[in-house]
Amino acid sequence: MSRSRKGVRISASSPPAAPTNESSDTICGAPITKALTTTDGRVLIEQPDGTYRPVESQTDWARLDAMTEEEVERLAAEDMAELGIDPDWTAHATVMFPRHKERVTVRLDPEVLDWLKAQGRGYQTRINAILRAYYEAQKLKGHDKHMPR
């Protein structure tokens, strides 16, 4: 659910956008973002640099609590139809769990390290994102004989 007919926000979904029939890896024209649920129930959204940030709820919980299950289901179906989302989208969803990262020591040129740190917090995560992008590009080129399966 994103908005009711009255325009009041009742859930933590993205703001509505015009439906699109572009590539299958987008929803409403925005690239699909990875989201994770932590063991304590928080939802984290992947950022362009590979880091994750908590999702901030915009749900009107009092209004939602006052609604019947049928009202919630009806509004959810209306919102999905309005956004062009297949009601059976969960049948194609994949649950992803964060993988353990290995602690390593790496030697970097001073100017490279300065540049990475100048980009802001999360320079180690940024290093991982840069290396992952290179790794994925090499896999696509077929240079994967030395890559883990």
Summary of the structure (lengths in Angstrom):
residues: 149
radius of gyration: 20.1
end to end distance: 38.1
largest distance: 60.4
contacts: 272
relative contact order: 0.13
helix: 35%
strand: 11%
